Amino acid sequence: MTATTQQLARFAVNSQPSDVPDAVIHEAKRAVLNWLGCSIAGSRTESVDSALAAVNDLSGPRLATVLGRSERLDISNAAFVNGVSADVLSFSDTHPATLMHPGGVVGCAALALAERGKVSGKDFLHAMVIGYDIGCRIGLSVYPWHYNRGWHITGTAGIFGSTAASGRLLGLSERQMVWALGIAATQAAGLREMFGSMCKNLHIGRAAQNGLLAALLAQKNFTSSEQSLEAPRGYMRVLGENPNLEIVTADLGTRYEIATNTYKPYPCGVVIHPIIEGCITLATRHNIDPAAVRKIVLRCCPLVLELCGKKTPKTTLEAKLSVFYSAAVAVVARRVAEREYGDDCLSNPVVIRLRDSVTVETDAAIREDETHVIIEMSDGQRVQCHIDHVTGSVDRPMSDGDMVEKFRGLVEPMLPKARIEQLIEACWNITQLDDVSTLARLASTGNTPAA
């Protein structure tokens, strides 16, 4: 049997755009729209300011756009900074079977590389599909042990997605792609201990940057192990326990992982979303006065506390990983957007009191997109609801219209309205673009592209 690494490399090199079903192409367009919106919206945060300040003086030829800003960097550092930006608001896409957020990793590497030379939108989108597929398939091989052990899978497996997409755009040979995947494997990193700090965003930026580097090195015949994934001391056996090697190549070229991609309606940890939706539903349906709430009781899957169990968050990054805070602010505001994770809400005494009243009960029988919410009032009244499948899940996906409205809401503070509409149109019609760097120009504040 052909080795796993070689099979993936062969697929990445030989796959053709005509092989990909129309429904998968459409999902890839949705992924591009979502990733660009997240990167543009996150571009003015403290994390991105710090990252840009650190690498600005290290930049080589400034060929690539810093999305949402006027600065330019070399392609390597642009992939890094844009990757940080894509993740910083916790609004990125999610591959539900692995909890990976592949968009920022794959997209930021591929777009930076595309700005170095002319790449058609059709070829770019095809590279995105390949990158998603390879990164998520490798993630599937080691999940859930890998994630439960403490590895941040978006960094550790996402790098294979950026490598494959970049390698495809560079036209690597099969052997060079094998080397590229090996170079990616030996750079795979990211610790879940970093959640709640800027280093969580670092993982995405470095996975984009290092995947791009892996492809560039392989293009110049920089070698690696040719069994970097499946070897006894390779990625899957070192970073996984009893890894599922078969799933990596099962139905390769006929089943595409991007087809199951999901998108967030709320800017926080995805496992909190059912709780937020339940709290908003009850607060709105029963016109709940937050001051009259005695207790909020949540029944949810165990991952909620494992990933988002911060009880007293002090910063925005911590609050986005706090089920206690998110439930409280959802009841108070009856909505959860970026504003609800700002300092005013974090310090609001009503929110703090409700946050401290939240009780979380976990149940392994409850799915990640499901929850039960009970709100008890001071007068003894109890209201409750069951969210079976949260908005944005595989079973209740966001519509194209939802995606457009999310995009507009994300980028309106950054770009003129006319530019926003141009960018939306360019994403939906990406396969018609002769040069995909049009997306980067439209997403920059440093120029005024022609209509």
Order of alpha helices (4+ residues) and beta strands (2+ residues): alpha-alpha-alpha-beta-beta-alpha-alpha-alpha-alpha-alpha-alpha-alpha-alpha-alpha-alpha-alpha-beta-alpha-alpha-alpha-alpha-alpha-beta-beta-beta-alpha-alpha-alpha
